[in-house]
Amino acid sequence: MFFCRRCIYFIQECILEVYEVLFTLYLLMIGVYIAARLRFFCFRHPIRCIRLLFSKRHDMQPADTDTYSPFRALTVALAGTLGVGNITGVAAAMLAGGPGALFWMWISALCTVSVKYAEVTLAVKTRIKYSAAAGKTEYRGGPMQYFSHVRGGSLAAAVFCVLCVAASLVQGNLIQTTAALSCLTSTFGLPLIPCTLLLCGIGAFLIFGGRKRISGFTSWMIPMMTAMYLVLGMTVILRNLSMLPAVFGEILRGAFSLRSTGVGGSIGCFLAMQHGCAKGVFSHEAGCGTAPISHAGAHTDDAGRQGLLGIVEVLVDTLLLCTVTGLVLLLSGTSKGTDTIGDGTVFTVCVLDAFSRWFGDGAAVLLSISIVFYAFATLICWSFYGSECVRTLLSRFGIRIQRIGIRGYLVVYAAVIFLGAFFAPSFLWGISDALTVSMTVCNTVMLLRLLPMVGLPWEPEIKTKKQCDAHRKAHFFHKIVKNRL
């Protein structure tokens, strides 16, 4: 019986490995293709992108709108991506794939920034203006809106909304609640049930306040927590500047090493590529389709500039926070490849040990506070994503049914927070990964069909099908094909 259980476990692990590798390769190829269609503009014209990014000529907010600034839209989107993955996810990648996994996390971010730019730009271009309270107007959009611009988009939008609602309850709620409660009970020794009730009460207060209250909370919490974490990490890095050349050399050697290591004697560079790219993709969530829901509500007339903020989201998530975590692990000597695959607790302890080496026992308290706040921000952010998808699913039944459905969803969402104390994280992560992959595949397939509508940040707006066809005919790829024929 024991042998049968081990065989079943081995088969499941093999399926998951293949599943992870195929999805990672798929998304990286999609990212490179979209970047090529957009002429690699963010790499060829970085100065022009930065100038446009800091331009404020499109951010004037009139009194008759109930929207939020592009910066608040960015913080809400960051709240959905920053968190446990930037801390324990990096440790997981480096423990399984070695120091070279950090290099391939960078590559995954650079390959998929164009995916994030395309989906955010499309969300702003195709969003719809709604009437809000007190005679004001608001903008709403996302994948479920730009899907409607292609044939079969309504069915794809419904499928995406169902997947997003399910993901909000699992990935956005239960997993974050479990992570926050684990830190509160283990680090601070607080009782489980009172902590759960406290999270449930504060979460209900914020999620029932709508996106204005959510964005107001994330606009100060995300920068504050990110600054605190960066101060801790940069302190370690600056105290060890002389070791950085050796650390970066170790990263590059691990990224391209042909030495056999890990389970089954796998080649080191393949292990680093597999785990680095996979953890990078699941960290910044480019192509998942959730961040465009937040960016669509920003008050801006410049879709290209908002798309550049989507690129900033990926860079902050992976090239900044994940890099700081990885360097601290390497400088502390706690990121050696291992043959043992543990649960999330093993990876959290690894990061805590790395920071405790430099800051003592106080590091555990500070990191636990960061994890709790990041998890809570993700929790309330996903409630907004789920409510927007419920709104889309009930759009055919009138405004009154929409409001009842959204209220019912938020009640269920608040109740699920309490259930987070009774679920095993390993079980939840398997469901979460399946939902994330399904949403990403659905979104990217439709994204490729709408790619001619994206355009460069400084090009004229392309919103109609006629403009889309004209732009497609003038595209340089079509010119190349025509010349060859």
N, C-alpha and C positions, 0 to 999 in steps of 0.2 A: 504493500500500500504506500509506504514511504517513497519507494522508487517511482511509482506512478505519479505521485504528487510532484516529485522533482522533475519528471519528464514534462508534465503539463506546464509547470512553472517555466522550464527552459524554453518550451515552444512559445509561450506567451511573450517571454522576453525577446525572442528572435523576431516575432511578428512586430512588436513595438519598435525594435531597432530599425527594421526595414521601413516601417511606416514613417518613423521620424526622419530617416535619411531621404526617402522619396519626397516627402513634403518639403523638406529644406531645400533640396535641389530644385524642385518645382518653383518655389518662391524666389530663389536666387535667379533662376533663368528668366522669370517674369520681370524681376527688377532690372536685370541687364537689358532686356528687350525694350522695356518702357524708357529706360535711360537713353538707349540708342535712338528711339523714336523722337525723344525730346532733345536730341543732339548733345547729350551730356552737358547741358547748359550750366548746371551748378558747379561742375568741375572746370569748365572752360571760361566761365564769367563769374568767378566768386566775388570780385569787387563790386560788380554791377548788382549782384544779388543782395549783398550786404547793404548797399545804398538804398535799394528798393525796400529792404526789410525794415529799415529805420525811418522810412518816409511815413509821415502822419497825415498826408493830405486827404486820405479817404476815411479817416476815423472820426470825423465830426459827428456827434450824436445828437440829432434833433430831439425836441421835447415830445414828439408824438410817437416815439418808438419805445418798446419795452425789450431792449436787447442789452447785450453786454459787450465790453471792449474786446478787441482781438487778443489782448494779453490774458483776459479772464478766460476766453475760450481755450487758449493754450494751456492755462493752469488746470482747467477741467480735464482736458485731454491727457495732460501729464499725470493727473491724479489716477487715471485709469490704467497707466502703464508703469509709473514708478512704484516701487515698493519692494516686496519680498524678493522678486526676481533679480533686482539689482544688487541684492546683498547675498542671499543664499544661492541664487541661480548662478552667479559667477563662481562661487565656491564649488558647486556641483560640476560645472563645466571643467574647472581646472583640476579637481580631484580625479575626474574620470579621463580627461584628455591631456592633462599635463599643462605646463605654462603656455604652450603654443595655442591652447584653446582661446586665450585672450586675443591673440592676433586674428583668429578667424571670426571672433565676435565683431571686431572692427570691420572686417571684410563684409560680413553679413549686413552691417549697418550701412556701409557705403553702397552696397548693391541694391538695397531696398529703399533708399531715401526717395527715389523717383516714384516708387509705388505710393508712398505716403503723400508726396506732392500731388500726384494725379488724383487720388481719391478726395483729398481736402479741396482741391480746386474745383472738381466736379460738384462737390456738395454745395459750395458757395454759389456756383453758377446756376444750379438747378433748384435751389431752395425756393420755398413758397412763402409769401407774406400772409399772415393770419391776423385777424382782429383779436386784440387782447382786452383786458379790463381797462376801464377809465378811458375808453376811446383810443387807446394806443394800439400799435401794430408790433408784431414780432415775426422773426424769421425762423423757419423750421425746415430741416432737410436731412440729407444723409444718403446712404446707399439705397434705402427704400424709395427715395425720391428720384435719384438719377437712373435707377433701373427702369423707370417708366418711359425713358426716352428711347428704348430699343424694343423690338418685337419679343414678346414673351417675358417682358420685364415685370409685369404684374405678379405672375406666378413666382418668379425669382425673388421679388420683394417680400411676398408672403412667407416664403421659405426662410429667407434671411431673418425676418422679424421673429418667427417662431424660434429659430436657433438663438437669436440674441436674447430673447426673454428667458430661455432656458439657461443660457450662459450667465445671465445676470444673477440668477438665483444660485448658481453653483460657483462659478469663478469669481463673480463680483460680490457675492454675499457669504456663502458658507466657508469658502477657503480663507477669505480675509478675516472673518470672525474667528475661525479656528486659530489663525496665526496670532491675532491680537490677544485672544484669551490665553494662549500658550505663554506669551511673554508676560502678561499681567500676573498669571498664577505662579509661574516658575521663578521669575526674576524678583517680583515684589511680594510674593507670598500671599496674594489676595484671594479670597474665596471665589469659587467659580460662578455660582448662581448670582450673587450681587453684581459681579463684573458684567455678566451677560445681560442682566436687566438694565444696567447703566448704559451699555452700548446700544441696547434696543431703544431706550428712551431718547438718548441724544440723537441716534440715527433717525428715529421717527420725526423728531423736531426738524431736522434738516431736510429730509427727503420730501416731507409734505410742504415745505416752503418753496418747492419748484427750483428751476435752474438758476434764478436770481440769487436765492439763498445759498444754493450749492456753490455757485461760482464765487460768491462773496467769501465763503469759507475757504475754498481752495486757493483764492488769490493771495491770501496771506500765509496759509499753512504750508503749501508746497514750497514757496521760496524759503521760508524759515527753516523747514526740516532739511531741505536740500543744502542750504548754507551751513547748517550745523554739521551735517554729515561730511560735506566737503572740507570744512575746517579741521575736523578730526583726521580725515584722510590725508589732506595736504600737509598737516603737521608732521605726520609720520614720514611722508615723502621728502619734505624739506630737511628733516633731520637726518636723512640718509641719501643726500644727493650724490655722494661719492659712489654709492652702490648702484645707481640707476643704469650706467652703461652695462654693467654685468647682468642686471635684471633684464634689460631689453635684449641683450644678446641671448639670454636663456629663453626668452619668448620666441625669438626668431629661430633659434635652433630647434625648439620644440615644435614650431609650426611646420618645419620642413624636414624633420628628422626621419630617417629611414630605419632607425633602430626598432626592433620588435619589443613591444611592451604591452601591458594590460592583459585582459582576458583573451586566451587563445593565441597570444603572441602577435597581436595585430600591430601593423606598422604605425609608429608614433604619429606621423603627420596625418594619417587617416583618422586616428582617434581624436586628435586635436581638431581637425576639420569638422568631423561629425558632431562632437559635443559643443564646440565653439559656435558653429553656425546655428545649430538647433536652439541652444540657449539664447543666442542673440536674437533670433527670429521671434521666439516666444516672449522675449523681454520687451522689445519695442513695438510688437504687434502691428508692424506695417502690413497693410493689406487686409487686416481683420475687419475693417469697416466701422468700428466704433468711434474712433476719433473724429471722423467727418461729421458725426451727429452733433458733437460739441462745436466744431468750427463753423458749422452752418448757421449757428445762432449769433455769430459775431456781427457787430455793426460795422461793416466795411463794404465798399463798392469795388474793391480790388481783390478779385478771386486769386490772382497770381501771388499777391503778397501774402494772403492767408495760407496759400499752399507752401510758401517759404517758411512760415511758422510751423507747418507740419514737418518740414525738414529739420528745423531746430528741435522739435520734439524728439526725433530719432537720435540726433546728435547728443542732446543732453542725457537721454536715457542710456545710450550705449557707449559713445565715445568719451563721455565725461564720468558719469557715476560708476558704470561698470569698470572703466579703466582704473579709477581710484581704488575701487575694491580689489581688483586684481593685483595692482602694484603693492597694496598693503599686505595682501596674502603672501606675495613673493618676498617682500622685504622681511616679513616675519618668519619665513620658512615653514609655513603651514599649508602649502599648496602642492604637495607631492602627489604624483599619480598613484592611484590605488586600484586594486582589483575588486574591492568591496563596494557594492552599491548600497548605500544606506538610505534612510528616509530623510526628510527635511531637517530633523533635529540634528543629525550628524553635520550637515552643512552649516547650520546656524552656529553650532558650537565651534566649528572651525573658524568662522569669522570672528566670533567673540574672543577666541584665544588669540587671534592675530592682533586685535586692537588692545586686548588686556596686557599684552607684552609691553606696550608703550604707555598705556594710561592706567594700568592697574585694574582693580575691580570696578572702578567707576565707569569703565568702558561698557560693561554689560548693561548698566542702567541707561546710559545714553543711547546705545544701540537698540535696546528694548523699547525706549520711548519713540525712536525713529520708526521702528517696525509697526508699533501700535498706531501712530498717526498716519503713516503711509497706508496701512491696511484699512483704516477707517475712512480715509479720503477715497480710496478705491471703492469701498463699499457704497458710499453715498453717490459717487460718480456713476456707477453702474445702475443705480436706481433710476437715474435720468435717462440712460440709454434704453433701459427696459420700458420705461413709461412712454418714450417716443415711439417705440416699436408697437406697443399696445395701441397707441393713438392711430398708427397707420393701419393696423389690422381691423380696427373698428371705424375706419373713416367712412365706410358706406352706410353706417347706421345712424348718422347724425351726431351733432355736437353733444347732446344730452347723454346718449349712450357712451360716447367717448369718455366723457368726464366720469361717469359711473364706473366704466371699465378701468380707467387709470387709478381712481380712488381704491377700487378693489385690489388692483395689482399692488399698490403701495402698502395696503394693509397686509397682504400676504408677504410682501418683501420684508416689512418690519417684523412680522411673526417668525420668518425664517431666520432672522438674526439670532433669535433665542435658540433655535435648533442647532446652530453652529457648534454648540458645546458638546454635542452628542455624536458627531460624525468623525470618522477616521480620515486624516488628510490624504493618505495614499489612495483611498477609494475615490475621493473627490477629484484629485488631480487627474486620474485617468479619464473621468467624464469631461472635465474641463478641457483637456487637450483635444479630445474628439470634437467637442463643440467649436473650439477655436479653429481647428483645421477645416471643419465644414464651412464655417462662416467665411474664412479666408478664401477657400476655393470658389465659393459662390460669388464673392465680391470681385475677385481678380478676373474671373471668366467674363463677367459683365463689364469690368473695367477695360479690358482689351477691346471690346466692341465699341466703347465710348471714347477711346483714346484720341481720335481726331478732334474732339471737343475741348481737350485740355489746353494745348498751346503753351507757349513760354510766358513767363510772368510779364514781360513787356510787350507782348503781342496783343492785338485787339481781341475783345471778348468774342467767343464763338458759342452761341447759345441755341441757335436753331439748326434743324436738320439740313437746310439749304446751305448755311454757312459751313456746317460740318462737311458736307460733300465737296464744297468748293475748296476747303482747306485740305481735304484728303487728296484731291487731284493735284494740288500745288505742292504736296509734300515731297521732300527730297528723295524718299524711298521710291515713290512712284516715278520720279524723273529718272532714277537709275534704271528701273525696270523698263521704262519706255526707250531709253537709249540703247539698252541691250537688245531689245526686240527690233 
